[in-house]
Amino acid sequence: MSTVPLLGGNGEATANIGVFSNPVFTDPVQLDQTVPVGSELYIGMYVTAVDGDTFASTAQNCFAVPEKNPNDPNRVDLIKNSCPAFNFVKMIENGVSLQIRFSIRSFTFGNSGTVYIYCTLRLCAKNSPDCDACKASGRAAGGLESEPMIAGPITFSDPSDSGFHTAFSWTLLAGALLSLRLL
């Protein structure tokens, strides 16, 4: 659980994050559970102790790392400035209520069998231009961003045993990032 400052700093709200194995967000992935690589995971965040008629939340930035260290250099951005960073990230709900929902196609980092997901969210005045979910041109104005919340570790079955290989190759990832920066 993390705390999120309200607009204007007039209090705090509680934010939660969870990883689920189904699209209706009812089956949480347990810490002792092993998930097949390549399966769809559903990440949900929600804010409590806030007026849902006044406020909405957006996923500001989310990323995955193989270790429980948000500064790990082996980082893959999932959501950047409230926009999906890759086509394997699908936004389901963002910026319209106190819930944030998105899905990802699961992957591993090389031979690492675990992934941690870090996310920050932002509270904003509901239905305001500052609460538009995707800000591809940069950080959205208005609202305040939370401290990073963590989900994980998510443990994956060995990619070589799964029949579906989605382990990130650092060469492939670097090439993809380079091509994105050149566009």
Stockholm file with secondary structure:
# STOCKHOLM 1.0

chainA/1-183         MSTVPLLGGNGEATANIGVFSNPVFTDPVQLDQTVPVGSELYIGMYVTAVDGDTFASTAQNCFAVPEKNPNDPNRVDLIKNSCPAFNFVKMIENGVSLQIRFSIRSFTFGNSGTVYIYCTLRLCAKNSPDCDACKASGRAAGGLESEPMIAGPITFSDPSDSGFHTAFSWTLLAGALLSLRLL
#=GR chainA/1-183 SS CEEEECGGGSCEEEEEEEEESSTTSCSBCCTTCEECTTCEEEEEEEEESSCTTTEEEEEEEEEEESSSCTTCSSCEEEEETTEESSTTEEEEECSSSSEEEEEEECCCBTTBCEEEEEEEEEEEETTSGGGCSCCTTSCCSSSEECCCEEEEEEEECCHHHHSCCCCBCHHHHHHHHHHHHHC
#=GC SS_cons         CEEEECGGGSCEEEEEEEEESSTTSCSBCCTTCEECTTCEEEEEEEEESSCTTTEEEEEEEEEEESSSCTTCSSCEEEEETTEESSTTEEEEECSSSSEEEEEEECCCBTTBCEEEEEEEEEEEETTSGGGCSCCTTSCCSSSEECCCEEEEEEEECCHHHHSCCCCBCHHHHHHHHHHHHHC
//
